[in-house]
Amino acid sequence: MHRCGLNWRFVYGYDKYKEDPRVMELQQKVLAYNQLQKYRGLRDHQVNKTSLGGPRAFGLLLYRFAVLVVWGLLSFP
């Protein structure tokens, strides 16, 4: 399906069903999701990369702490 046709169908469907309580609830959830993303400084493509496992997250924390320490020591002179 052509992209413009798909956009037109979304607009037509929204215009037709915008007063439906389910659509209004979905709209509120999307707005809350967007606000939460903005608050956390994330973009859509970054969301699926935020869930790390415990060991991987701990390893990343140690790595970043080590980088911080090295750069901190190099900044003294």
Buried (B, 14 or more C-beta within 10 A) or exposed (E): EEEEEEEEEEEEEEEEEEEEEEBEEEEEEEEEEEEEBEEEEEEEEEEEEEEEEEEEEEEEEEEEEEEEEEEEEEEEE
